[in-house]
């Protein structure tokens, strides 16, 4: 299994007058994330602020890093361009594996 961290950024359709939950694709995005969590793929995630701008993070556990990329590409908010999509997807190093 591979652990990855996805970072989302606001996109061109982001409405700055609304919270992340009030965005047009907010309910579908939350349902998608909830389903991923229930399947054990999304370990944790949610919105955070990055120097005043709202962004999102998702920690995923998938068979491969490519599966994590595909999962995030199917997210309703990414597909409908409310967010710019995954601006960073990084593999998490297992703390039990020695890195040289």
C-alpha positions as CSV (number, residue, x, y, z in Angstrom):
1,X,0.0,0.0,0.0
2,X,1.1,3.6,-0.7
3,X,0.3,6.6,1.4
4,X,0.0,9.9,-0.4
5,X,-0.8,13.5,0.6
6,X,-2.9,15.6,-1.8
7,X,-3.0,19.3,-1.5
8,X,-5.8,21.2,-3.2
9,X,-5.9,24.9,-4.2
10,X,-8.8,27.2,-5.1
11,X,-9.6,27.3,-8.8
12,X,-11.2,29.8,-11.2
13,X,-14.8,29.0,-10.2
14,X,-14.2,29.3,-6.4
15,X,-16.6,31.8,-4.9
16,X,-14.7,33.7,-2.2
17,X,-18.0,34.8,-0.6
18,X,-18.8,31.1,0.3
19,X,-17.2,28.6,2.6
20,X,-15.8,25.4,1.2
21,X,-19.0,23.6,2.2
22,X,-21.2,26.2,0.4
23,X,-19.3,26.0,-3.0
24,X,-21.4,24.6,-5.9
25,X,-19.8,21.2,-5.8
26,X,-19.3,21.2,-2.0
27,X,-22.0,18.5,-1.2
28,X,-20.7,16.2,-4.0
29,X,-17.1,16.7,-2.9
30,X,-18.0,15.9,0.7
31,X,-19.9,12.8,-0.3
32,X,-17.0,11.6,-2.4
33,X,-14.5,12.2,0.5
34,X,-16.9,10.5,2.9
35,X,-17.2,7.4,0.6
36,X,-13.4,7.3,0.3
37,X,-13.0,7.4,4.1
38,X,-15.6,4.6,4.6
39,X,-13.6,2.4,2.1
40,X,-10.4,3.1,4.1
41,X,-8.8,5.0,1.3
42,X,-9.0,8.5,2.8
43,X,-7.2,8.4,6.2
44,X,-7.8,12.1,7.0
45,X,-8.5,15.3,5.2
46,X,-10.3,18.6,5.2
47,X,-9.9,22.4,4.6
48,X,-7.1,24.4,6.0
49,X,-5.8,28.0,5.7
50,X,-2.6,28.7,3.9
51,X,-1.6,32.4,4.6
52,X,-5.3,33.4,4.5
53,X,-6.3,31.3,1.4
54,X,-8.5,28.3,1.9
55,X,-7.0,25.1,0.7
56,X,-7.6,21.4,1.2
57,X,-5.6,18.3,2.2
58,X,-6.2,14.6,1.9
59,X,-4.1,11.8,3.2
60,X,-4.7,8.7,1.2
61,X,-3.8,5.0,1.4
62,X,-4.0,3.3,-2.0
63,X,-2.5,0.3,-3.8
64,X,-0.3,2.7,-5.8
65,X,0.4,6.4,-6.0
66,X,-1.2,6.4,-9.4
67,X,-4.5,5.2,-7.8
68,X,-4.4,8.2,-5.5
69,X,-3.9,10.5,-8.5
70,X,-6.9,8.9,-10.3
71,X,-9.1,9.1,-7.2
72,X,-8.4,12.8,-6.8
73,X,-8.9,13.5,-10.5
74,X,-12.4,12.0,-10.1
75,X,-13.3,14.3,-7.2
76,X,-16.4,16.4,-8.1
77,X,-14.7,19.7,-7.1
78,X,-11.7,18.9,-9.2
79,X,-13.7,17.8,-12.2
80,X,-15.9,20.9,-12.1
81,X,-13.0,23.2,-11.5
82,X,-14.0,24.7,-8.2
83,X,-10.5,23.9,-7.2
84,X,-7.3,23.7,-9.2
85,X,-7.0,20.1,-8.3
86,X,-4.2,18.4,-6.8
87,X,-1.3,20.9,-6.7
88,X,0.9,18.5,-4.9
89,X,0.7,14.7,-4.5
90,X,3.5,13.3,-2.5
91,X,4.3,9.8,-1.3
92,X,4.5,9.5,2.5
93,X,7.6,7.6,3.7
94,X,6.9,4.8,6.0
95,X,8.6,5.6,9.3
96,X,9.4,1.9,9.7
97,X,11.4,1.8,6.5
98,X,15.0,2.9,6.6
99,X,15.8,5.6,4.0
100,X,19.3,6.0,2.7
